[in-house]
Amino acid sequence: MGTATKPKHIGRNISRIRELRGIKQEILAEAMGVSQQTVSSIEGSEEVDSKKLV
């Protein structure tokens, strides 16, 4: 029986870190120079384009 590893959900991790730091999506979006909807989309994504992470 093989052991399948579950891929990490990058967006969920971003969301958790943001919440632990007490930062709202709007504030993070402003700091990133994107819209709040973009941050929401990133947090809902299992994989995130490396260009967006930079």
C-alpha positions as CSV (number, residue, x, y, z in Angstrom):
1,M,0.0,0.0,0.0
2,G,1.5,3.3,-1.1
3,T,1.5,6.5,0.9
4,A,0.0,9.3,-1.1
5,T,0.9,12.7,0.2
6,K,-1.8,15.4,0.1
7,P,-0.6,18.5,-1.7
8,K,-0.4,21.6,0.5
9,H,-3.1,24.2,0.0
10,I,-1.0,27.3,-0.5
11,G,-3.9,29.7,-0.4
12,R,-5.2,28.3,2.8
13,N,-1.8,28.7,4.4
14,I,-1.7,32.3,3.2
15,S,-5.1,32.9,4.8
16,R,-4.1,31.3,8.1
17,I,-0.9,33.4,8.3
18,R,-2.8,36.6,7.5
19,E,-5.4,35.9,10.1
20,L,-2.8,35.0,12.8
21,R,-1.2,38.4,12.2
22,G,-4.6,40.1,12.4
23,I,-4.5,41.5,8.9
24,K,-7.6,41.9,6.8
25,Q,-7.7,41.0,3.1
26,E,-8.1,44.7,2.2
27,I,-4.9,45.7,4.0
28,L,-2.9,42.8,2.5
29,A,-4.3,43.7,-0.9
30,E,-3.3,47.3,-0.5
31,A,0.2,46.3,0.5
32,M,0.5,43.9,-2.5
33,G,-0.9,46.5,-4.9
34,V,-3.9,44.3,-5.9
35,S,-7.6,44.2,-5.2
36,Q,-9.2,42.5,-2.3
37,Q,-10.9,40.2,-4.8
38,T,-7.5,39.1,-6.0
39,V,-6.4,38.2,-2.4
40,S,-9.6,36.3,-1.9
41,S,-8.9,34.4,-5.2
42,I,-5.4,33.6,-4.1
43,E,-6.5,32.3,-0.7
44,G,-9.1,30.1,-2.4
45,S,-6.5,28.6,-4.7
46,E,-4.8,25.3,-4.0
47,E,-1.9,26.3,-6.1
48,V,-0.6,29.9,-6.6
49,D,1.4,31.2,-9.5
50,S,4.9,32.0,-8.3
51,K,4.8,35.4,-9.9
52,K,1.9,36.3,-7.6
53,L,3.8,35.2,-4.6
54,V,6.7,37.5,-5.3
